[in-house]
Structure formats: structure tokens, C-alpha cells
Amino acid sequence: MKIRILSDLHIEFESFEVDFSDCDLIVLAGDVHVKDKGVKWIEAQATNKPVLYILGNHEFYGKAYPKLINDFIAVILKMLDVFSY
């Protein structure tokens, strides 16, 4: 199994492109982008790949803990075409 591990990308400051075609699992280990934008970025980058997203402190900038988690759940459920949880 090939695992691609990425962290501290801070895409809000500079774009980042990566080829995920050669990996089996993607691990995003925090500070990818602010708020839920990292989830939207990885969805556009790596379709049909399993992703383990570990939130860093940077994802929480400008958001409160429970609200951001609920926002992440809503975005992910929408990506999966699930309407409620």
C-alpha cells in the first residue's frame, strides 16, 4: 500500500498541486487550508481515493470548534450525496 502524507500546505497562501495517481491512501495531517476549504481542495484533487483528514490548528482560524466540525460533516455528507445524519 502506498500512502501519500501531506501537512502544512497552507494553500490559502499559495496553490499546491500534486499527482495522487500513484497512491492508495491520502493522509492530510493538518494545516491544509482554512475552515472547510481543505476538504473541497482534496475533493477536486483526488477523486476516488480514500482520504484521512486530521484537522490542524489552521483549519480552525476564524471558527469555533463545534461549528467547524458540523461544517466539515455537512460538506463531506454533501460530497457523498448523503442528505442527513
N, C-alpha and C positions, 0 to 999 in steps of 0.2 A: 504494500500500500504506500502510495506517495502522498505526503501531507505537505501542503503549502502553508506556511505560517507567516502572517504579516501583522505588524503592530506599528503604532506611532506614525501612521501615514499622514495624518493631518491634511487631508485632501482639501479642506476649506482654504488652505493657503496656496496649494499647488496641485495640479491634477496628477493623477497617477494611473498608469495603465499597466496591466500585467496579463500575461497569457496563462490561463488556467487549464489549458487543454491537456497538459501532461500530469495533472494531479488527480487524486481520488477524493481528497477531502481538503477543504479550505478552513483554516483557523484564523479568525480575525481577533487578535489579542489586545484590543483596546486602542482608543485614541485614533480611530479611523477617520471620523468626521464628527461634526457636532450634531446633537439630537439624533433623530432617526434617519438622517441623510446617509449614513454608512450602510444601512440596510438597503436603501434604494440604489446606492452605488454598486453594491455586490450583486444585487439582482440584475442590473444591467451588464455587469462584467462576466458573470459566471452562471449561466443558466444550466440547469440540470446537474449541479454539483452540490453535495451536502456541505453545509457551512455551520461551523461552530463559532458563534459571535460572543465574545466576552467583552462586556462593556468596560471602558476605562473611565477615568475622571473627565476626560474631554467630552465624551458623549453627553454628559450631564450639564455642560455650560449653559446657563440660562434656563434650566428646567429644574423642577423639583423631582425627587426620587420617585414617588408613586405615580405621578403624572407621566413621566418619561417611560416608565415600564409599561403603562397602559397604552401609550402611543406606539411603542415598539410592537406590542401584541397586536394592536389594530392593523398596523402596516403589514406585519407578517401574515396575519389571517387574510387580509385582502390579497396578498401575493398568492396565497394558497387557495383562493376563492372560497374561503370559509366565512360565513356571514355573522356568526356569533359564537361566543364561548361562555 
